[in-house]
Amino acid sequence: MTEAVRGGQARVSTREVVLAAVRLFTEDGFEATTMDGIAAASGVSRRSLFRRFGSKEDILFAEHDELFASVVRYLEESADEPLDTVCAAARLVLQEHLRDPEVTVPRYRLVRAHPRLRDREVAMTARYQSAFSRYLAAGGEEGDGNRSLAAQVAAASLIAAHNHVLRSWLRRPEQEARQVLAGYDDAMDLVRRSAGPMLGGAPAREAAGSSKVVVAVYPGGLGRDELVRRIASAVDRAENAD
């Protein structure tokens, strides 16, 4: 969908540029595709394309950047409990992926095939985790190391659970969106049960018929980053076992 701009001329939307680029990447290969080719396919001048995006990688992940900005605004404006807020924010991210499989599914395949694109995706995931961690930690007292650690653990667990659900859909995109979202909600119940008590809140009510408990024991003296990584991995393994 084009966007209206001053002077009555239509401005090609970010989504149209990304879709044109993804089609070229899929048909011709990521390395073989040029910015000139994307400009021609999307109907944007070469100069405008470079001014708006800068590189092929920037185009491929342009909607990620816009979505992240929307998530940050959501966090700033929400009046709900912090853990509920970050779970809802991550759900918004999942919904956006589900709404546009024409872009998200081939992008997933491109990222898997190109290490430098994977690095970009990892960096984006780290941005979300950092934003969620800061938001969750803000409810504690200044200098409260336990609250800070709990926030990092909760954010890492949430990201791991979200990515598990998202990647399961990306591998089998024929799944209906409502089923994927139901799976996400179940995953967030697991995150709430494990992270809620650490953050000082009550754990979510256990779903009917569910009795899964995740127990993890780690050696004392384990560094904070390694502890967060291991707990997130434990949550991911628990989800994969379903």
N, C-alpha and C positions, 0 to 999 in steps of 0.2 A: 504494500500500500504506500503510495507516494505521499509526501508531506507538503502542505502549502507553505510557500515562503514569500517574502516581500517581493512585490513586482508581479505577482500572479503566476510565476513559474513554479513548476512542481519540483520538489526536492526528493530524490530517490531515498527511501527509508533505509535505515540501517539493516533491517531484516531482508530487504530486497538485495542489497549488496552482498550480505552474508550468504544468502541462498544462491546467488549467481556464482559466488566464489566456491562454495561447497560443491556445486555441480561440476565446475571446472576441475577442482581438485580430485573429484571422484573419477571423472572421465579421462583426464589428461595426466593426472599425477600431481602431487603437491609441488614437487621440485620443478616440474616442467611448466607449471602455470606461472604466468607473469602478471605483474600489476597492470600492464597495458591490456592484457587479455581480460582481466576482471573489469577494468574500466569499460571496455567495449561491450562486454556481456551484460553489465549492469546499467549501461546508459549514463555513466558518470564520467566527466572529463578526467583525464589522468591527473591534472593538477589538483582538482577537487578531491580525488580519491586519496592522494598522498596527504593532503591537508587534513582530511577527516580521519584517516586510519594509520598511515605511515608505513605499514608492511603487511604482508600476507598473514602473518601470525596475528597481527592486530585485528584484521578483518575477521578471521576465524573465531576469535574470542571477544569480538566487539559487544555482543549481546550479554556475555558474561559480565563485562564491566558495567553495563547499564543495570543489569539485574542486581549486582552487588550494591550499587548505589541505592537502589530501591529497598533492599534489605536493611541497609544502614538507617535509612529514613524510618522504616517500620520499627526498628528497635528504639529509635529516639522518641517515637510518638506513642508507643504502646504503654498502657497503664496496667497491663496484666502482670501476674507473677513472673519473675525473670525467667525461670526454667520453661514455663508455658510459652513465654514470648519467643525464646530462641527456637523451641520446637516448632512453633507456628511459622517463624521466619524461614526455617529450613524447609518446611512444607511448601511455602511459596516458591522456593527454588525448584523443588521437585515438580510442582504443577507447571511451571514455565517450561521445563524440559518436556513434559508430557504433552503440552499443547502444540509443540512444533517438531514432530518426529522427522520432518523433511530436512531439518537442519541438525537436530541433536543426534540422530542415529548415525548418519555418515560422519559427523564430526567425531563421535566416539571412535569410529573405525579408523579415521585418520590419525587421531591421537595415539591409538594403540600401535600404529605402524611407524610413527616418527618420534624418536626419543626427545628431540627438542620441543616438540609439541606436548609431550608428556610432562616435561619440565615446567612448561607454562601452566598446564593444568594443576600440577602439584602446588605451584606458587599461588594459584587462585584458591585452591582448597585451604592453604595456609592462611590466606586473608580472611576467609570465613571463620576459620577456627579461632584466629586471633580476635576478630570482632565479637564472636560469641563469648569467648573467655573474658574479655574486658567487660562486657556487659554483665555477665554473671558475677564477676568479682566486685563490681561497683556497689553491690548491696552490703558489703562487709565494712568493717572499720578499717581506717587507713593503717597500713602496716600489718594487717592480719594475714600472715603467711599461710595459715591453714585454709582460709577462704580462697586465697589466690590459687593454691594447689587444687582445691576442690573444683574451682571454676575451670581450670585447665583440664582436669580429668573429665568433667561433665561435657565440656565442649568437644574434646577429642572423641568421647563415646558417641555423642550426637552425630558428629561428622562421619564416624565409622558406620553407624547404623544407617544414616541417610545414604551414604555412598553404596552400601550393600544393596539397598532397595533400588536405587537408581540404576546401578550396573546390571542388576538382575533383569530389569526392564529393557535396558539397552541391548542386552544379549538376546532377549525374546520380546521385541517390540509389539508383537501381536497381542500381548496382554491388554485387557481393558484398563483404562485409567482408574476406574473406581476400585478395581482389584489391587492395583499398585498402591493407591492411596490408603486402602485398608491395611495393606502390609506395612506401609510406613507408620500408620497410627499404632499398630501392634509393636513395631520396633521402638517407637517413642515411649510406649508404656514400659518397655524394658529399661530404657534410658532413665525414665523418671524413677523407677523402683530402685535403681542402683545409685543415681546421682542425687535424687531428692534429699535423702537423709544427710548426705555430705554437705549440702548447701543450706541445711537447716529447715527444709520443708518436709512435708509428709509425702511418702512415696505414693505413686498412683495406685488406685485400687486394682488388684490383680484381676485380669480378665477371667470370665467364667470358664472353668475347665482347664485353666492354665496353672501349672505348678512349677514352672522352670525357675531355678535359682542358679545364679552364677557365682561361684566362690573362687577367688583368686588369692594366692599367697605368694608374696615376693620377699626377697631377702632385705633385711634392714641395711641402710646405707646406699640403697639404689638411688641414683640420680633422679631429679625431678622429671627431666625430659624422657628418660628411659621408662620411668614409672608410668607417665602419661601414655607413652607409646604402647606399653604392654597391656594396660587396661583397655585401651581402644581396640587392640588386637583381640583381647578376650571377648569383648562385646561382639566383634565381627565374627569370630568363630562360633559364638553361641547362635547368632542369626543364621550362619551357614549350616548349622546342624539341624535346623528345622526341616 
